Structures are given as structure tokens and as C-alpha cells.
Amino acid sequence: MSRDQYTFTNPAELYSGLEPKKQHQPEPGLDAELEPKADLGEETYRGTGRLSGRKALITGADSGIGAATAIAFAREGADVAMSYLPAEEVDAQRIAQILEDAGAKALKLPGDLRDADYCRDLVERAVDGLGGLDILVNNGGKQVYNEDLASLDDEQFDDTFKTNVYAMFWVTKAALPHLSAGSTIINTTSVQAYKPSEILVDYASTKATINAFTKALAQQLAPKGIRVNAVAPGPIWTPLQVSDGQPQEKIAEFGQQTPLGRAGQPAELAPAYVFLASAESSYVIGETLNVNGGTPTP
């Protein structure tokens, strides 16, 4: 039986054949080299026109959650500007082709989110290339585990905050003049904001910051008709995990601590972003939508 996001399934048994395997990639990691391959919804996501005519900018759009979201947006009718690191070009090319096959415009805009000038220029290039902007997804992120605060150096702490928090600030601030009533901003936070792991002090701190940023900005922009929300993934199988996001000895058991007993796949996140980007969520503002396999959160 063919499956799409509307197929009724047992979520505990879904993806039972996809088990994370111990492996290592240098940062930033590539979907092209991930084993087993993550499900980005390439074969399963079915659009229904919910984002027809919309213009979206997605950071971290080459792989993982960002790529799955880009595919879903394109199949829902949106054109997409993709931000990613130059080292991720092989993944970005594949995703751009999938978007174009869906009839969407795919604008590739590589660069480093730690660079404020790139972030500001990114928005202008996206607006110029797409002819406007009405959906912003701040998804690009950095996660590198560290077992002892004494060995967490200034450079990693700074890089994690610049990638996860400062870039969100720079990109969002640059995008605001281009966003009109009905536009949406969606930030990617994490279950780590609520249940931080002892080896992810810097990463978890950024995700808690993203939650607060989202809720504060949502109140500021709501009177203008611009909605701001967030998605909080749980353990999701992406290149982030094998490029020092987790210790090697934890990869094979990644996600098994959830009530569902497995890691999530990026394809399971994409519908949450589509919902928050679409008019269906018109009364949803300042919300953090948890997609984490059943882990309780506040």
C-alpha cells in the first residue's frame, strides 16, 4: 500500500526498518552520506495547495527538517529560497531539484549564518529572487555535544549562539520590512528547551532562548497581522546527530527513550510547519508545537 501523510498508521511501528547506525561525519554533515537515509517526504508528501502563491525563506533547507519542510512547502504551492552552508551543496542541489519537479521556484543562497552581513543579504536576495516574502522559517542550527563545561570553549559557545540565536535575530529583523499582514515566522526550537541534556548545555540554552524570543515577538507582531510560532522537535534522525551532535555510543539507541520508542524522521515534522505557515492556523500565535514522540513538555 502506498503511503502519504494522510495514511492511517501505527506510529510506534512506523519506520521500524530505519534504525540509526553508529557513524561519524565531520560538521556540518550530509544527508547524502547518512545511513540509513532520513525520510524527507520525497516519496510520501502529498500537497493540497495550502500554500499556493506563497514565498518562503528557509534556513538549513538542504537537509533534515529544513529539507523536508522545503519539499512540503513546494508541494503545497510555495516558492522557496534555500539557505545552507556551501559545504552542503550536494544536498542542496538534490532538494532544489525536488522543489523544481514540484513546479516551485527553488532559489539556492549558500552562506554562513554566523555572518551578520550574509544574514541580511540573504533576505534581500530571497525577496529579489522570489518577488517578495511572506513565510520565514528560521531552522538552521548547530549542535555539538560537550561532556564537561570546563572544556566547552568560547568558540563553540559563540558559534552555537550565533548560528541558533543571532542568525534568527538578524534574519528576522531584515525580513520584517518585507512581511505584510498574513505573513508567518516559524522558528525551530527543541525538546532540549524543556528537558536539557547534560551534554548539550550550549545547544539547550539556545533553544530555550528561541522559545522566549518566539513568544515575545509574537505579541509584538500580532497587531500587525504577522504570526510568530515555533516547532520543537524531539530526537530526529538527521546529519546533525552524526556530526558530533551525539556521542558515537548513543547513535544506535538514538530516540529510543521516547514513549514511541524510536527517533522521528524529518518527514514527520514537515506537516507541523505547513500548518503554522498556512491560513489554517490563523488563530495560533506564540505557540510552540511539540513534535517529539510523546515526551511530556510544559
C-alpha positions as CSV (number, residue, x, y, z in Angstrom):
1,M,0.0,0.0,0.0
2,S,1.3,3.4,-0.9
3,R,1.6,5.9,2.0
4,D,1.4,9.6,2.4
5,Q,1.0,11.9,5.4
6,Y,-2.7,11.1,5.4
7,T,-2.3,7.4,5.7
8,F,-3.6,5.9,8.9
9,T,-0.7,4.0,10.6
10,N,0.6,2.8,13.9
11,P,3.1,5.5,14.9
12,A,5.0,3.1,17.1
13,E,5.7,0.8,14.2
14,L,6.2,3.4,11.5
15,Y,9.8,3.5,10.3
16,S,10.5,0.2,12.1
17,G,13.0,-0.7,9.4
18,L,15.0,2.5,9.7
19,E,17.4,2.2,12.7
20,P,20.2,4.7,13.3
21,K,23.6,3.2,12.9
22,K,26.9,4.2,14.6
23,Q,28.7,6.5,12.2
24,H,30.6,9.8,12.1
25,Q,30.7,12.7,9.7
26,P,32.6,16.0,10.1
27,E,30.4,19.1,10.5
28,P,28.0,20.1,9.1
29,G,27.1,16.5,7.9
30,L,25.4,15.5,4.8
31,D,22.1,13.6,4.1
32,A,23.9,12.2,1.0
33,E,26.2,10.2,3.4
34,L,23.7,9.4,6.2
35,E,22.9,5.7,6.8
36,P,20.1,4.8,6.8
37,K,18.8,7.7,4.7
38,A,16.4,10.0,6.5
39,D,12.9,10.2,5.2
40,L,12.4,13.8,3.9
41,G,9.0,13.0,2.4
42,E,10.4,12.8,-1.1
43,E,8.1,9.8,-1.9
44,T,5.3,10.4,0.6
45,Y,4.4,14.1,1.0
46,R,1.2,15.0,-0.9
47,G,0.3,18.6,-1.3
48,T,-3.2,20.1,-1.4
49,G,-2.5,23.7,-2.4
50,R,-2.5,25.1,1.1
51,L,0.5,27.5,0.4
52,S,-0.3,28.3,-3.2
53,G,1.4,31.5,-4.3
54,R,3.4,31.9,-1.1
55,K,7.1,32.8,-1.0
56,A,9.2,31.2,1.7
57,L,12.8,31.6,3.0
58,I,14.0,28.5,4.9
59,T,17.4,28.4,6.7
60,G,19.1,25.0,6.9
61,A,17.0,23.9,3.9
62,D,19.5,21.5,2.4
63,S,18.9,18.5,4.7
64,G,16.9,17.2,7.7
65,I,13.9,19.1,8.9
66,G,14.6,22.1,6.7
67,A,14.7,20.0,3.6
68,A,11.6,18.1,4.5
69,T,9.8,21.4,5.1
70,A,11.0,22.8,1.8
71,I,9.7,19.8,0.0
72,A,6.3,20.1,1.7
73,F,6.1,23.8,1.1
74,A,6.9,23.3,-2.6
75,R,4.2,20.6,-3.0
76,E,1.8,22.9,-1.2
77,G,2.4,25.5,-3.9
78,A,5.1,27.8,-2.4
79,D,8.3,29.1,-4.0
80,V,11.3,28.5,-1.7
81,A,14.6,30.3,-1.1
82,M,17.1,27.9,0.5
83,S,19.8,28.9,2.9
84,Y,22.6,26.4,3.7
85,L,26.4,26.2,4.1
86,P,28.5,26.0,1.0
87,A,29.8,22.6,2.2
88,E,26.2,21.3,1.9
89,E,25.9,22.0,-1.8
90,V,25.4,18.3,-2.8
91,D,22.4,18.1,-0.6
92,A,21.0,21.4,-1.6
93,Q,21.2,20.5,-5.3
94,R,19.1,17.4,-4.7
95,I,16.5,19.2,-2.7
96,A,16.3,22.1,-5.2
97,Q,15.6,19.6,-8.0
98,I,12.8,18.0,-6.0
99,L,11.3,21.5,-5.4
100,E,11.5,22.3,-9.1
101,D,10.0,19.0,-10.0
102,A,7.0,20.0,-7.9
103,G,6.6,23.1,-10.0
104,A,8.1,25.5,-7.4
105,K,10.9,28.0,-7.8
106,A,14.0,27.0,-5.9
107,L,16.5,29.7,-5.1
108,K,19.8,28.5,-3.7
109,L,21.5,31.0,-1.4
110,P,24.6,29.4,0.3
111,G,26.4,31.1,3.2
112,D,27.2,31.1,6.9
113,L,24.5,32.1,9.3
114,R,27.2,33.2,11.8
115,D,27.9,36.1,9.5
116,A,25.5,39.0,10.1
117,D,26.1,40.5,6.7
118,Y,25.2,37.2,5.0
119,C,22.0,37.0,7.0
120,R,20.9,40.5,6.0
121,D,21.9,40.0,2.4
122,L,20.2,36.6,2.4
123,V,16.8,38.2,3.0
124,E,17.3,40.8,0.2
125,R,18.4,38.2,-2.3
126,A,15.4,36.0,-1.3
127,V,13.0,38.9,-1.8
128,D,14.5,39.9,-5.1
129,G,14.6,36.3,-6.4
130,L,11.1,35.3,-5.3
131,G,9.5,38.6,-5.8
132,G,8.5,39.0,-2.2
133,L,8.5,37.1,1.1
134,D,5.6,36.0,3.4
135,I,7.0,32.9,5.2
136,L,10.2,32.8,7.1
137,V,11.4,29.6,8.7
138,N,14.4,30.0,11.0
139,N,15.7,26.4,11.1
140,G,19.4,26.4,10.6
141,G,21.2,25.1,13.7
142,K,24.4,23.9,15.3
143,Q,24.6,21.1,17.9
144,V,27.9,19.7,19.2
145,Y,27.9,17.7,22.4
146,N,30.3,18.5,25.2
147,E,30.5,16.5,28.4
148,D,32.2,19.0,30.7
149,L,31.6,22.7,30.9
150,A,35.3,23.2,31.7
151,S,36.1,22.0,28.2
152,L,33.4,24.0,26.5
153,D,35.4,26.7,24.8
154,D,34.4,30.2,24.0
155,E,34.5,29.5,20.2
156,Q,31.9,26.7,20.3
157,F,29.6,28.6,22.7
158,D,29.8,31.6,20.5
159,D,29.3,29.6,17.3
160,T,26.2,27.8,18.7
161,F,24.6,31.1,19.8
162,K,25.4,32.9,16.6
163,T,24.0,30.1,14.4
164,N,20.9,29.3,16.5
165,V,20.0,32.7,18.1
166,Y,21.9,35.6,16.5
167,A,21.1,34.4,13.0
168,M,17.4,34.2,13.9
169,F,17.6,37.8,15.1
170,W,19.5,39.1,12.1
171,V,17.3,37.3,9.5
172,T,14.0,38.1,11.2
173,K,14.9,41.8,11.7
174,A,15.9,42.0,8.0
175,A,12.7,40.3,6.9
176,L,10.2,42.4,8.8
177,P,10.1,45.3,6.4
178,H,9.1,42.8,3.7
179,L,6.4,40.9,5.7
180,S,2.8,42.1,5.4
181,A,-0.3,41.1,7.3
182,G,-0.9,37.4,6.8
183,S,2.8,36.6,6.8
184,T,4.2,34.0,9.2
185,I,7.5,33.4,11.0
186,I,8.3,29.9,12.3
187,N,11.3,29.2,14.5
188,T,12.8,25.8,15.2
189,T,13.4,25.2,18.9
190,S,13.7,21.7,20.5
191,V,12.6,19.4,23.3
192,Q,16.0,20.4,24.7
193,A,14.5,23.7,25.8
194,Y,12.3,21.7,28.3
195,K,14.4,18.7,29.1
196,P,18.1,19.7,28.5
197,S,20.7,17.0,28.2
198,E,23.8,17.4,30.4
199,I,26.0,17.2,27.3
200,L,24.1,19.9,25.4
201,V,24.4,22.9,27.7
202,D,25.1,25.5,25.0
203,Y,22.6,24.0,22.5
204,A,19.8,23.6,25.0
205,S,20.3,27.2,26.2
206,T,19.9,28.5,22.6
207,K,16.7,26.5,22.2
208,A,15.2,27.9,25.4
209,T,16.1,31.4,24.1
210,I,14.3,30.7,20.9
211,N,11.2,29.8,22.8
212,A,11.2,33.1,24.6
213,F,12.1,35.1,21.5
214,T,9.2,33.5,19.7
215,K,6.6,34.2,22.4
216,A,7.8,37.8,22.9
217,L,8.0,38.7,19.2
218,A,4.6,37.0,18.6
219,Q,3.0,39.5,20.9
220,Q,4.8,42.4,19.3
221,L,3.8,41.5,15.7
222,A,0.3,40.1,16.3
223,P,-1.4,43.5,16.0
224,K,0.2,43.8,12.6
225,G,-1.3,40.5,11.5
226,I,2.1,38.7,11.4
227,R,2.0,35.4,13.2
228,V,5.1,34.0,15.0
229,N,5.3,30.4,16.2
230,A,7.8,27.7,16.8
231,V,8.2,23.9,16.3
232,A,10.0,21.9,19.0
233,P,11.3,18.6,17.5
234,G,12.3,15.7,19.7
235,P,15.1,13.3,18.6
236,I,15.0,13.4,14.8
237,W,17.3,11.4,12.5
238,T,19.3,14.0,10.6
239,P,23.0,14.6,9.8
240,L,23.2,16.8,12.9
241,Q,23.3,13.8,15.1
242,V,26.2,12.0,13.4
243,S,28.4,15.1,13.1
244,D,29.1,15.3,16.8
245,G,25.5,16.2,17.8
246,Q,25.6,13.0,19.9
247,P,28.4,10.8,21.2
248,Q,29.0,7.8,18.9
249,E,28.0,5.3,21.6
250,K,24.5,6.9,21.7
251,I,23.8,6.8,17.9
252,A,22.5,3.2,17.7
253,E,20.0,3.9,20.5
254,F,19.1,7.4,19.4
255,G,15.4,8.2,20.1
256,Q,14.6,5.0,22.0
257,Q,13.9,6.9,25.2
258,T,10.7,8.5,23.8
259,P,7.3,6.9,24.6
260,L,7.1,5.8,20.9
261,G,10.5,4.1,21.4
262,R,12.1,5.5,18.2
263,A,13.7,8.5,16.6
264,G,11.5,10.7,14.5
265,Q,12.0,11.3,10.8
266,P,12.1,14.8,9.1
267,A,9.0,13.9,7.1
268,E,7.1,13.8,10.4
269,L,8.0,17.4,11.1
270,A,7.0,19.0,7.8
271,P,3.2,18.9,8.3
272,A,3.7,21.0,11.5
273,Y,5.5,23.7,9.6
274,V,2.9,23.6,6.8
275,F,0.1,24.0,9.4
276,L,1.8,27.0,11.1
277,A,2.6,28.6,7.7
278,S,-1.0,28.1,6.3
279,A,-4.2,30.1,6.9
280,E,-5.5,27.1,8.8
281,S,-3.5,28.3,11.9
282,S,-4.8,31.9,11.7
283,Y,-5.6,32.0,15.5
284,V,-2.3,30.3,16.5
285,I,0.2,32.8,17.7
286,G,3.2,32.5,20.1
287,E,2.7,28.7,20.2
288,T,5.5,26.1,20.4
289,L,4.2,23.0,18.7
290,N,6.0,19.9,20.1
291,V,6.7,17.0,17.7
292,N,8.7,14.7,19.9
293,G,7.3,11.2,20.1
294,G,5.3,11.7,23.2
295,T,7.8,13.3,25.7
296,P,5.8,15.5,28.1
297,T,6.6,19.2,28.0
298,P,5.2,22.2,29.8
